[in-house]
Amino acid sequence: MLVKTVPLRYRAPLDLDALLRFLGARAVDGVESYRDGVYARSLALPHGPAVVELSAGAGDEVRCVLRLADGRDAPAAVGRCRQLLDLDTDPAAIASAFEADPVLGPLVAKAPGLRVPGHVDGLEMAVRAVLGQQVSVRAARVLAGRLTARYGRPLPLRHPTVTRLFPTAAALREADIGMPASRLRALRAVAVAVHDGLALDPTVDRAETERRLLALPGIGPWTAAYLAMRVLADPDAFLPSDVGVRHALTRLGLPADPVAAARLAESWRPWRSYALVHLWHSLDRKDV
């Protein structure tokens, strides 16, 4: 095993604490952990598995500790970590776009370093989005943990909290765990589609990929838009029917029905994904 520490530079500001807490609240037992400001998770890389630990570093850097089965995978691991933490975004461009907006302007001014949480594996994110349909974050975590315990591979690298790899598409094509039949069909359909060649990463044609996702059973507009934001790195995705969005808009004294929310969000283009993150974040604050 090769252990390597790599500083991940970014353009300030970055609210790394908020980002890691978001990931930590959704951490799947065995695959991820979040303790004392350190987020750790397993990675399936081209030449073998790895474990990455992410935490605050010196200056404008994230401390990234890699435990690699094969040193050739270091660049791929770094790329996935940057994608997960949205480190290549220019926060100044987003702040400038929202500065004069009466809704987003004050939110961004109070939390200027928010980023859109990304992903390290498109299949994993898609499966977890399906598991999270119409259930709480905690319930989705439990389901993902059961799925991983049953279908994920043991991690051959020693780590105190990360012990497994998330299941592959091949392993999930016939998956069977306790959940509604409609969501189980959706989970299997996603696994089959990915196994048969559906690519889920920021390099694909977003419109075509969203069209293909929406054609799968159990994948509706909310799930497709959520995956566009987190998997396809679309900076302009929005979820007008999202419960968190509705609660945030209500708290801000604004109409919260999906039609009104979608209409309001038109003024936030082309950064609606970041508007969404700021609305979610506002629910955790007491000064809004």
Secondary structure, DSSP 8 states (H G I E B T S, - for coil): -EEEEEEEE--S---HHHHHHHHHHT--BBTEEEETTEEEEEEEETTEEEEEEEEE-SSSEEEEEEEESSGGGHHHHHHHHHHHHTTT--HHHHHHHHTT-TTHHHHHHHSTT------S-HHHHHHHHHHTTTS-HHHHHHHHHHHHHHHS-B-SS--SSB-B----HHHHTT---SS-HHHHHHHHHHHHHHHTT---STTS-HHHHHHHHHTSTT--HHHHHHHHHHTS--TT---TT-HHHHHHHHHTTS--SHHHHHHHHGGGTT-HHHHHHHHHHHTT-S--
